[in-house]
Amino acid sequence: MSASSSSAKQSSVRAVILSPTRELSLQTLRVLQKLSHFTELRSIGIHGGEGMEKQFDLLASRPDIIVATPGRLAHHLTEVPDFNLQSCMMCILDEGDRCMEMGFSLQIRQISRTMPEHCQKVILSATMPKVLLEFTKSGFCTDPQVSAIAPAGILSES
């Protein structure tokens, strides 16, 4: 299947998990597939280091969940005309601090814009650098809520 022959079949995507690295994306995908083994949920991985044609086929397979790196998923959203995330109900940004450190804010915003307004967005991060807090408040999600183990007001310096 080529990028141009993909159709609105991709509208079945219910959740997206974004990871900053290919290795973390693959690890998350393996765990997710084990957890969903006895369910009807289908998950796929979209990340660098693999052929685009294979990933076009994976996207056309009507996955429920996509585990991806921001750069590769953003690339597919621009390359595949009918691919969108309009049915996505949840977006999880894993290791948000590392995603910001690695410069993925533009790709994450691009991905986020293709999701419906009611899509729940969650950022998981071991630290809360100012850049991540600013990113969150500048439109990644509406009415952001912060749950922290550390006392309120403690931000990392980076």
N, C-alpha and C positions, 0 to 999 in steps of 0.2 A: 504494500500500500504506500502510496506517495503522499506527501504533504497536501497536495492539491485534491486528492481523492478522499481525504478525511472529511467526515460530515458531522452533523450535529450530534452524532452518537456520543461525543465527549461530554455532553450535558449531564451525564450520569454521575459525575464526580461529586461526592458529598463532602469530602474532607481533603485538605492538603496539609502535609507536614513538611516544613522547610528546614533544612539543616545546612550549616555553613560549609561542610566538607563532604566529599564523596564517601569517605570511610564512615562517617557518622550516619549519613543517609542510608548506606547499605546495612549498617548495624540495626538501625531503627526499622528498616524494611523487614529484616530477618525476624526480629522479635514480633513485629506486627503480624506477619504471616503465620507465625506459630500461635499467637493468641487468637487469630481469627480462623484457624484451621477448621473448627467445627461450626462455622457460621457461613452465611452466604456472602460475606464481605470479600470483595476482590481488591487487592492492593498491588500497585506496581511501583517501580523505582525509575525515576527520571533524573539522571545526573551525568556529569561529564565522564569521559573515558569509555563511552560505549557509542556504537553507531547510531546515527539519527534515524535511519530506516527502521531499525529494530524498535526504536522508541515510538515512531509513528504507528507501528503495528500495536504496541502496548497501549497507546492512547486510544486506538480504535477498538480495543477489546472491552470497552465500557467499564473501566475500573470504578470502584466506589471511593477508593483512597489513593492519593498520589503522594509518595514520599520523594522529595526532590531537593536538589540544590537550587538556590534562587536563580543563578545565571542560566542554567539549562532550561528550567521551566519557563522563564521569561523569554528565552529564545524560541521555544516551541509556541508560545502564545503569539509571537510575531510571525513565525513561519507557517503555521497551520491556520488558514483563513477561518475555518469554522470551529476551531478549538476555543472553548471559553470555560470559565468557571462559574457560570450563572446559576448553577444548582448547588454550589458549594455552601455548606452550612457551618463549617468550622475550618479555620486556618490556624495552625500551630507553628509558631516560629521558635524552633529549638535553638538553644544557645544564642539568644538574641544579641548578647554582648559581643560574641565572636563574629556574628553576621555583620555587625556595624564595623568592627575592627577590620574585617576583610573587604569592606567597601560595597556591600550588597544593598544598601538602602534604596538606590534607584530601581533595582530589579524587584525588590520586595514591594515598593510602591506600585510599580507596573503590574505586578501580579495581583495586588490588592484591589486595584481599580477594576479588574475584570470580575470581581466577586460581587454578589448582591449586597445591598446595604445592611441587611439583617444577618449577614455572615458573622458568626462569633469569632473574634480574633484573640489569640492567646500568645503571649510572649513568655518563654521560659528562659531564665538567665540566672547564673550563679551570682552575678554582680549586677549592679544597676548604675552603669556609667552615665554621666550626664547626657552624652550623645544618644543613648538608648531612650532615656526619659524624654528628651526633646523630640526624638523620632516618633515615639508613641503619642505624644501630645499634639504633634503637628499634622494629624490627619490619618495616621495608620488605622486608628479606631476611634469611635466616638465614645465619650464618657469613660475613659480608661479607669480601671480600678487596680490598685496595687495591693498584693498580698506579699508580705515579707516576713522572714524569720528574724532578721536583724531589726533593731529599734528604728522607728520612723525617723527620717531626716538624715540617715547615714547613706551617702552616695560614694561610690568609688571615684577616684580622681581621673581615671582615664577616660 
